[in-house]
Amino acid sequence: MRLDKLLTDVNLATMVSDDAGGLAEVHDGALGIIGDRIAFAGPRAEAPGDAIETIGLDGRWVTPALVDCHTHLVFAGDRSDEFKRRLDGESYEEIARSGGGIARTVRETRKAGAAELAAAALSRLDQLAQEGVGTVEIKSGYGLEFESELAMLKAARACGLASGLRVVTTLLAAHAVPAEFAGRADDYIDDVCLPLIREAAREGLADAVDAYCESIAFSADQTRRVFAAARDAGLPVKLHADQFSDSGGAALAAEFGALSADHLEYTSEQGVAALAQAGSVAVLLPGAFYTLRETQYPPIASLRQRGVAMAVATDANPGSSPLVSLLTAANMACTLFSLTVDEALAGITREGARALGLERDIGTIETGKRADLAIWDVTHPAELIQWIGHRPLHARILSGEWQ
């Protein structure tokens, strides 16, 4: 076997899951690449000797490229004044009901075209790339009308082409009820959401469908209609679930075999059990918890006890989680939610990939998987979680190519 590239003198955190847990570390290792795939990962003494290019990495650590599995990076406008309002005591729900929040971003986003939206999002995407992120999910949901939602999805696709990152797109038309449909949420689903699902699937613009099941957004019955349409269109689903109340969102996500249920601060024991049975991933979003000064914690102990996979993401958005640092989100998941370092690292690699349905292709360092890798100037991967604001990235390899 002749390799295109052989990385030697490396330490690998392969993130391969086993009964012992942990990072599945390989010290004094080597990693071989053929094309865009990993061809060898293991001890250096066992590595194939024939390679076109051999690169010594001086004992650096290599992990899978990071995965941010929940973001809202495409949007227009600014909501920094709402941050001040929350500091003055207004709640997220109060701001939303006064015309702020998502509705405000919608008004600004509708004024922008796909090119303008993509240009603004690329600067945010670059912040994630500088931290070793190789795959990013980007949702729509700030257009809330047919053409604007499609423009957001097109902008997200353009971001992937321009950045070299793998961008996964999610249609979130059921994010909020726009002003022109006030009091007519069912009509909005019929007239906008359902046609959008069909069109986004037809054009190949969406990889999944999401919805916001909450008292300030859509009911469980309304969400169920959105998910049924997604299933008919052949698209997997995800769900913003139980963020501010126990609306049964986790159980609803499980009912449809959702890739993930996200937020989960108010999820009940029954909801956790349903996620475990369905195999859906729990996506933890500590940036929103922190920004909104939430006091209700996600049921981490229960999720852990029942073996529910836990991913961690930024939830990057202009209002409730203005966070474009996945490493900071992982630190928050440990300090706020009591995840272990190993759980947090798995949450931004292996489990993040699982939350996007990509676990067979990325998220671990294994033979046959895509060679999406992050190379770090650290003495141990725990440093990636410990430090806030530190970016020890040495290099990225995406699809086998140096970035």
N, C-alpha and C positions, 0 to 999 in steps of 0.2 A: 504493500500500500504506500503510494507516494502522496505526501501531504502538500498542500499549497503553502500552509503556514504551520510552524511548530513553535508554540510559546513554551519556553523552559524557565527553570528557576522561578517558579510561581507557587503560590499557595492558593488553593481553590476552595471557595465556599460553594459547593455544588447545589445546595438547597434541595437535594433529592430527599424526599420524605421516606422515613423508615420508622420502625417501632420505637427507636431510641430518640427520635426527634433530633433537634440540633441543626447545625448548618451542614452536616455531612462534609467535614473538612478533609482536604487532602494536602498534606504538607510536603514540600519539596516535590511538587507535581509538574505536570506538563499538560498542554492542551493542543490538540491537532485540529486543523480546519481543512476541509476540502470544499471548494466552492463557497456556498453560504451555510454549510452545515458543520457541526462538530463531528469530527471523525475519531477523536480519542480524548479522553479525560481521565487522568489517573496518575499514579506515581511516575516520576521522571525515569526511573530505571526500567519501566515497562513501555516507554514510548517508542513508537516506530522511529527509526533513524533516518529515513529518507524523506526529505522535505525540500521544496524549492527555496523556502525562506525560513530560517531559524532565528528567533528573536528571544534574547535573554531579558527577563524582566526584574532581575535583581531582588528576588524575594517578595515582590509586590503581591497583593491579594487580587484575585479575580472573582467576581460574582456574576450571575446573570445580569444583563442590563435591567434597570429598574422598570417597573410597570406602574403607572398612575391610572387606576381603573375607574375613576369618577372625577370628571372635570366639566366645567362650563366655560371653557377658554374663549369661545367665540361670542362676542357681544360688543355693543357700542355704548358710549356714555360713561358717566362717573356718578358714584353714589357715596363719596366720602363724607358728605354732610349727614348722611344717615348714620354713619359711624358715630358722629358727634351726638346725634339724637338718641342713639341707644345708650351712650355714656350718660346722657341726661335723664335716663330712666324709661324711655319708651321701649316697648317690646317689639320684636320682629313682626308679630301679628298686627300690632297697632299701626306700625309704619306701613305695612302692606294694605291695611284697610283704609288708610288715608290717601292712597294713590301712589305710595312709594313702593319700595321693594321691587319685586319682579315686574310689576306693571310699569314702573318708571324705566327700567332697562328695555322693556318691550318698545316703548315709544321711541327711544333713541335707536334701537336696533333696526326698527322698521324703516328708518330714514337712510340706512346704509346699504350698499350693495355688497355682493359676495367678495369683490376684490378689496374693498375697504375693510370689511370684517376680517378677512384673512390677514391683511397687513398688520392690523392691530393685534391679532391673536399670535402672530409669529413671534413677537417680542416676548410674550408670556411663555410661549412654548420653548423659547431659547433658554429661559431661566431654568426650566425643568431639564433640558438637555445638558446644561452645565453641571448637573448633579448626577449624571449617569443614567438618566431615563432613556429608554429605547422605544417604549410603547406607551401611548397616551390615548385614553378614551375621551372624546369630545362630544358633548350633547348639544342638540338644538334646544329650543324651548323659550327663546326670547323674541321670537317672531310672532308666534301664535296666530298666524294667518298663512294661507297656502304658499304664496310666493316667498314670503320672508323666511319661513321654516326651511324651504328648499334652498334658499340662498345661504342659510347658516350651514346646512349640510355640505353644500358645494364649497363653502369657505373652509370647512374642516378638512375636506378631501384635499383642497389646494395646499393647506398647511402641511399635510403629510408629504406631498410631492416636493414642496419647497424646502422642507427641513431635513428630509431623509429619515425622519422618525416614522415608526409605524403608527398611524392614526386610525383608531377604531371609532366609527361614528354611531351615535345613538339618537334616534328620533324621540324627542321629548315634547311633542306638541301638547300633551296633556300635563303641562307644567302649572298652568294657571288659567282661569277664565278671563279672556280679554274684556276690556270695557264695553265693547260693542255687543257682547253676549252676556252682560251682567244679568244675573238671575235666570240665565238660560243655559246652564252648563250642558244639559243633554243635547240641546240644539248645536252647541259648539262641537261636541263630540261627533254628532251626525254630519254636520256641514263642513268641518275642518279636519278633525283628527282622523276619522276613518278614511276619507279620501286621501289624506296625506300618507297614511300608512301604505295604501295601495300604490300610490305614485312613487314614494321613496323606495319601495321594494322593486317596482318595475324599472326604475332608473339605476338601481344598484347604489343608491346614495346612503342607505342606512344599513348597519350591521345588526342592529337590535332596536327594540322599542322600550321606552321607559315611561313612567307616569308618576305623578305626585299624589299619593293617597293620604289626604289629611283634611282636617276641618276647614282650612282656608283654601283648599284646592278641590280635589275630587273624591267622591265617596267610593266605597268598596264596589258597589254595583256599577258605577260609572267606569271605574278602573277595569272591572271585569270585561266590560264591552270593548274597551281598548285592547285588552290582552287577547280577547277572542279574535279580533280583527288581525292582530299581529300573527297569531297562530295560523290563521287562514292564509296570510301572505308569506308564510314560511320564515318569519323572523322571530328569534328568541326574545325574551323579555327580561327586564330588570325593574326594580321598584324603589322609589323613595318611600320608605316605610316607617311608620311609628316614630316620627321625629319629635312631635309635640304632644301626642296622645296615642293611646293604644287603640288604633282604628282597625286592628286585625290585619294590618298590612303584611306582616311577615307570613301569616298563614295564607293570605291571598297570593303572595309571591310563590309560596310553596305549591299551592294548588295548580299553578300553571308551569311548574318546573322551572322557575326563573333562574337565570344565571346567578343573580344576586339579589339580596335585599339590603338597602343602604340606609344608614343612620341608626335606627333601631333603639334609640334611647328609651322608648316606652314599650318595647316588645315584651309580651307576657311569656310565661313559661310554656304555654301552649304554642305560642308563635315560634319559640326556639325549637321545640320538639318537631314542629312541622318543617322547619328549615333543615333539621337534621335528617328527617326522613326523606325529604326531597333532594338532598345533596346540594342545596343552594348555598352560596357563599354569603357570609355576613360581612359587608363592607363598612368599616368604621371610619368616621369622618370627624376626627378630633378638632380640625380647624373650625368647623361650624359650632361645635360644642363650646370651644374656647371663645370665639367671637361673640356668640349670643349669650355668654355667661350662663350656660345651661347648668343645672344642678342634678338632673336625672341622668344617671350613668347607663350606658348600654349594659345588658346582662352578661358581662364578660365571663363570670364564673360558670354560668349556665351554658353559654356557648361552648366554653372549653370542656366542660363535663360531658356534653352530648356529642362532642367531636365535630362541631360545625367549623368549617374552615373560616378563618378571619383574615380578610384583606384590609389594607390601610390605604387611603387615598387623600388627595388634597381637597377635593370638592372645590377647586379654584373657581371663584365667581366674584362678581363685583359687590356683593352685599354681605352675605352671611359667612363667607369664608374667603377673604381676600388673601389667599395663600398660594404661592407658586414655588413652594419648597417641599418636595416629597420627603426629604430627610427630616425636615422639621416636623412634618406630620407624623412620621414614625417615632420621633422623640416624644411628641405629645401623646401618642398612643400608649407609650410606656409610662410617662409621668402622670397623665390624667386617667388613663383607663387600666393601668397596671398590667399591660402586656409585658412579657419577657422580651429581652433583646432578640432572642431567636424567633419569637412569634412576630415581632415587628419586622425583622428582615425577611421572614417568609411572607409577611403581609404585603411587602412592596416588591416581591419577586414572584414566587411560586403561586401564592394565593391570589395575587393581583391578576396573574395570567388566567387562573381558573375562573375568576369573576368575569372575564371577557370570553370565556369559552376557548381560550388559546393554550391550555395547559399541555396539549400534545406537541406544541411547536416552540414555546418559549417558557421562561420562568425558572428553569433549572439548567444546570450544565450536565448534559447527557448526550451520549452518542446518538446522532440522527437528528437532534434538535437544531434549530436555527442558531447560528453563531452570532447571537446578540449578547455582548459581554461588556462589563465595566471593569476597568483596571484602576486600582486604588493605591494611593500613597498612604497606607495605614499599617500599623503593627498588628491589628486584628480588626475584623469587620465590626465589632462592637463600637469602635470609634465612630462609625458612620451614624450610629444612633445617639451616642453620647453627646457629641458636639452640636451646638446650634449656630448656624451661620457659616460653618466651615465647609469648604468644598474641596475635598482631597482627591478629586477625580484626576487620574493621570491620563487616561485615554478611553475611548469607546470603540468597540468593534460592532458594527451592525451589518447583518447578513454577510459576515465574513470579511468586511472591508473596514479599514481604519478610518475613523472619523476625526 
